[in-house]
Amino acid sequence: MQKRAAGARRAMTGSGPRRRSSGAGKSARPPLLATWFSVADALAALFSPWVEAVVHDLALDTVAHIANPFSPREAGDPSDLKEIHFAPDARVIGPYEKINWDGRRIRAISVVLRDAAAEPIGMLCVNADVTQFEIMRRTLQGFLGIAAESGAVETSFHDDWHEKINRFLASWTRQRATTLDRLDRQTRRELIGALYQAGGFEGRRSPAYVASVLGVSRATVYNELANLKRRAAA
């Protein structure tokens, strides 16, 4: 976990955004999709270190390219966008809010990428870390008495199990005044148990995602889930 945190700090303080592209399934990937890699790189470079830009391949349901990554994803990882539903004619989705795995507040927007026949082939997701700006907004709100914005934008991503897990982890650690990288073996087991009771492992790839976020092996998470299920059945 400490290595991941150090990597995240380097991404936030480095001179330029990092880029990760996947060669897996390259022959099956539409050539038009690769043209968006430069757009992702440009957005990440312009707004570095606050923006992460991700290109998803809808046909392969994988991350095709990621620039300035500050989420625990790499090119070639599953996108799980098949579980996300958007209108057939959708082109721009958002802006909408998300919570990163480490509790940071993310403001995001997604663009549906289409081929010459207007068929969706990919998605460009631009994620902006607005945590520091939110802190400044709250400071000004308290100092100047600025009224808080009301209402929330409904998005197609409100049922995303990644988002549910991230929000749960952020709330759980905040209530205990700790962070994920400070958890020892026992508190990590307590967290997995609490997440299990809250239905956080309903997503098909959720155990692998939780393992990545906690910095443990998938076997560790699967073994703990097996123990929880045995105790529940006893």
C-alpha positions as CSV (number, residue, x, y, z in Angstrom):
1,M,0.0,0.0,0.0
2,Q,2.9,2.3,0.8
3,K,4.3,1.8,-2.7
4,R,1.0,2.7,-4.2
5,A,0.7,5.8,-2.1
6,A,4.3,6.8,-3.1
7,G,3.4,6.2,-6.7
8,A,0.3,8.4,-6.3
9,R,2.4,11.2,-4.8
10,R,4.9,11.0,-7.7
11,A,2.0,11.3,-10.1
12,M,0.7,14.4,-8.3
13,T,4.1,16.1,-8.1
14,G,5.9,14.9,-11.2
15,S,6.8,17.2,-14.1
16,G,4.4,15.5,-16.5
17,P,1.6,13.0,-16.7
18,R,2.3,9.3,-16.9
19,R,0.8,7.3,-19.8
20,R,-0.2,3.7,-19.9
21,S,-1.4,2.0,-23.1
22,S,-2.4,-1.6,-23.6
23,G,-1.1,-3.7,-26.4
24,A,-3.5,-6.5,-25.5
25,G,-6.1,-7.1,-28.2
26,K,-4.4,-4.5,-30.4
27,S,-5.4,-6.2,-33.6
28,A,-9.1,-6.2,-32.6
29,R,-9.1,-2.5,-31.5
30,P,-10.6,0.0,-33.9
31,P,-7.8,2.3,-35.3
32,L,-10.1,5.3,-34.7
33,L,-10.0,4.6,-31.0
34,A,-6.2,5.0,-30.8
35,T,-6.5,8.6,-32.1
36,W,-8.1,9.5,-28.8
37,F,-5.0,8.5,-26.9
38,S,-3.4,11.9,-27.8
39,V,-6.5,13.7,-26.7
40,A,-6.3,12.0,-23.3
41,D,-2.6,12.8,-23.0
42,A,-3.2,16.5,-23.9
43,L,-6.0,16.9,-21.3
44,A,-3.9,15.3,-18.6
45,A,-0.8,17.4,-19.5
46,L,-2.8,20.6,-19.6
47,F,-4.4,20.1,-16.2
48,S,-1.7,18.1,-14.5
49,P,-1.6,17.1,-11.8
50,W,-5.3,17.4,-11.2
51,V,-6.7,15.4,-14.1
52,E,-6.7,11.7,-15.1
53,A,-7.9,10.8,-18.6
54,V,-8.9,7.3,-19.5
55,V,-9.9,5.8,-22.9
56,H,-12.0,2.6,-22.7
57,D,-12.5,0.1,-25.4
58,L,-16.2,-0.9,-25.4
59,A,-15.7,-4.0,-27.6
60,L,-13.1,-5.5,-25.3
61,D,-14.5,-3.9,-22.2
62,T,-10.9,-2.9,-21.1
63,V,-8.9,0.2,-20.3
64,A,-7.1,1.0,-23.6
65,H,-5.1,4.0,-22.5
66,I,-4.7,6.0,-19.3
67,A,-2.9,9.3,-18.8
68,N,-1.8,10.6,-15.4
69,P,-3.4,7.7,-13.5
70,F,-4.3,8.4,-9.9
71,S,-6.8,5.5,-9.6
72,P,-5.7,1.9,-9.1
73,R,-6.1,1.0,-12.8
74,E,-3.7,0.2,-15.6
75,A,-4.2,-0.3,-19.4
76,G,-5.6,-3.7,-20.0
77,D,-7.6,-3.8,-16.8
78,P,-11.3,-4.5,-17.1
79,S,-13.5,-1.5,-17.6
80,D,-16.7,-3.1,-16.4
81,L,-18.7,-0.6,-18.5
82,K,-21.1,-3.4,-19.6
83,E,-22.7,-2.9,-16.2
84,I,-23.2,0.8,-17.0
85,H,-26.2,1.8,-19.0
86,F,-26.4,4.9,-21.1
87,A,-28.8,6.1,-23.8
88,P,-28.1,4.9,-27.3
89,D,-27.8,8.4,-28.6
90,A,-25.6,9.7,-25.6
91,R,-22.5,11.6,-26.5
92,V,-21.6,13.5,-23.4
93,I,-22.4,12.1,-19.9
94,G,-22.0,14.4,-16.9
95,P,-20.4,16.2,-15.3
96,Y,-20.9,13.9,-12.3
97,E,-19.2,13.2,-9.0
98,K,-17.3,10.2,-7.8
99,I,-15.2,9.2,-4.9
100,N,-11.7,7.9,-5.5
101,W,-10.4,4.7,-3.7
102,D,-8.4,6.9,-1.3
103,G,-11.4,9.2,-0.5
104,R,-10.6,12.1,-2.8
105,R,-13.5,13.8,-4.4
106,I,-13.6,13.4,-8.2
107,R,-15.6,15.5,-10.7
108,A,-15.8,13.6,-14.0
109,I,-17.2,13.8,-17.5
110,S,-17.4,11.1,-20.1
111,V,-17.6,11.2,-23.9
112,V,-19.0,8.3,-25.9
113,L,-16.6,7.7,-28.9
114,R,-18.3,6.6,-32.1
115,D,-17.1,5.3,-35.5
116,A,-18.2,6.6,-38.9
117,A,-21.4,4.6,-38.6
118,A,-22.2,6.3,-35.3
119,E,-21.7,3.1,-33.4
120,P,-20.1,3.4,-29.9
121,I,-16.6,2.0,-29.9
122,G,-15.1,3.6,-26.8
123,M,-15.4,6.1,-24.0
124,L,-13.2,8.9,-23.0
125,C,-13.5,9.6,-19.2
126,V,-11.9,12.7,-17.8
127,N,-11.6,12.7,-14.0
128,A,-10.6,15.8,-12.1
129,D,-9.4,15.7,-8.5
130,V,-11.3,18.6,-6.9
131,T,-10.5,17.8,-3.3
132,Q,-8.2,20.8,-2.7
133,F,-10.7,23.1,-4.5
134,E,-13.5,21.8,-2.3
135,I,-11.5,22.6,0.8
136,M,-11.0,26.2,-0.5
137,R,-14.7,26.4,-1.3
138,R,-15.6,25.4,2.2
139,T,-13.2,27.8,3.7
140,L,-14.7,30.7,1.6
141,Q,-18.2,29.5,2.4
142,G,-17.5,29.7,6.1
143,F,-15.7,33.0,5.9
144,L,-18.0,34.8,3.5
145,G,-21.3,33.0,4.3
146,I,-21.6,31.6,0.7
147,A,-24.7,29.5,0.4
148,A,-23.9,25.8,-0.5
149,E,-25.1,24.5,-3.8
150,S,-28.2,22.3,-3.5
151,G,-29.3,19.3,-5.5
152,A,-27.2,16.7,-7.3
153,V,-26.9,15.8,-10.9
154,E,-28.3,12.3,-11.6
155,T,-25.9,10.2,-13.7
156,S,-25.8,6.9,-15.4
157,F,-23.0,5.9,-13.0
158,H,-25.0,6.1,-9.7
159,D,-25.2,2.3,-9.5
160,D,-21.5,1.7,-10.3
161,W,-20.2,-0.8,-7.7
162,H,-16.8,0.7,-7.9
163,E,-18.3,4.0,-6.7
164,K,-20.3,2.3,-3.9
165,I,-17.1,0.6,-2.6
166,N,-15.1,3.8,-2.8
167,R,-17.8,5.7,-0.8
168,F,-18.0,2.9,1.8
169,L,-14.2,2.8,2.2
170,A,-14.0,6.6,2.5
171,S,-16.8,6.7,5.1
172,W,-15.4,3.7,7.1
173,T,-11.9,5.1,7.4
174,R,-13.1,8.7,8.1
175,Q,-15.2,7.5,11.0
176,R,-12.1,5.8,12.5
177,A,-9.8,8.7,11.8
178,T,-7.5,6.5,9.7
179,T,-6.5,5.8,6.1
180,L,-6.3,2.6,4.1
181,D,-2.5,2.5,4.1
182,R,-2.5,2.5,7.9
183,L,-4.7,-0.6,8.4
184,D,-3.1,-3.6,10.0
185,R,-4.2,-7.2,9.4
186,Q,-7.0,-7.1,12.0
187,T,-8.5,-3.8,11.0
188,R,-8.3,-4.8,7.4
189,R,-10.3,-8.0,8.2
190,E,-12.9,-5.8,10.0
191,L,-13.2,-3.6,7.0
192,I,-13.7,-6.5,4.6
193,G,-16.3,-7.9,7.0
194,A,-18.1,-4.6,7.2
195,L,-18.0,-4.2,3.4
196,Y,-19.4,-7.8,3.0
197,Q,-22.3,-7.0,5.4
198,A,-23.1,-3.9,3.4
199,G,-23.3,-5.9,0.2
200,G,-20.1,-4.5,-1.2
201,F,-19.1,-7.7,-3.0
202,E,-22.0,-8.0,-5.3
203,G,-20.0,-6.8,-8.3
204,R,-18.5,-9.7,-10.3
205,R,-14.9,-8.3,-10.0
206,S,-15.4,-6.5,-6.7
207,P,-13.1,-8.9,-4.7
208,A,-10.2,-8.2,-7.1
209,Y,-10.9,-4.5,-7.0
210,V,-10.9,-4.5,-3.2
211,A,-7.7,-6.5,-3.1
212,S,-6.1,-3.9,-5.4
213,V,-7.3,-1.0,-3.3
214,L,-6.2,-2.5,0.0
215,G,-2.8,-3.6,-1.4
216,V,-3.3,-7.3,-0.6
217,S,-3.5,-10.4,-2.8
218,R,-6.8,-11.6,-4.2
219,A,-6.4,-14.8,-2.3
220,T,-6.4,-12.9,0.9
221,V,-9.8,-11.3,0.1
222,Y,-11.3,-14.5,-1.2
223,N,-10.2,-16.4,1.9
224,E,-11.7,-13.8,4.2
225,L,-15.0,-13.9,2.2
226,A,-15.0,-17.7,2.5
227,N,-14.6,-17.4,6.2
228,L,-17.4,-14.9,6.5
229,K,-19.8,-17.1,4.5
230,R,-19.0,-20.1,6.6
231,R,-19.7,-18.1,9.8
232,A,-22.9,-16.8,8.4
233,A,-24.0,-20.3,7.5
234,A,-23.1,-21.8,10.9
